[in-house]
């Protein structure tokens, strides 16, 4: 019987206990001979239902981990949605679309500036040598020059990987 009750879940056990309380209360009210004894049984059933509720809540509580490492967690690769939005511009820029090439250059520049600032504490404008060392010579050259008319997909893939691993 106890195994059957444990398999029901907290909500169903509570509803079962509440139904028992209502049944005892209905019998107490409808049978006049049980008025004082019935009220006592109804109160005991109500206390039992509250006990079931408290026990269910106590058993379902989760462990809280209060420890903190005070370090920003490393984000897994591909979390930055701006990188995923580049896919359409990449295909268009590889096909020679000049507008897509400009949007792609602006997006990669923005990503590089943000990633340098947030992850390394560097600025491409203020510290070009340190930023260039972090980004690599190809990506630094791409960012500091006007957008090219055509950007090969493998070169952009290398830039994206560099930014994700920054």
PyMOL commands that set and color helices and strands:
alter all, ss='L'
color gray80, all
select helices_A, chain A and resi 2-6+10-30+32-60+81-94+98-120+128-135+137-144+153-165
alter helices_A, ss='H'
color red, helices_A
deselect
rebuild
show_as cartoon
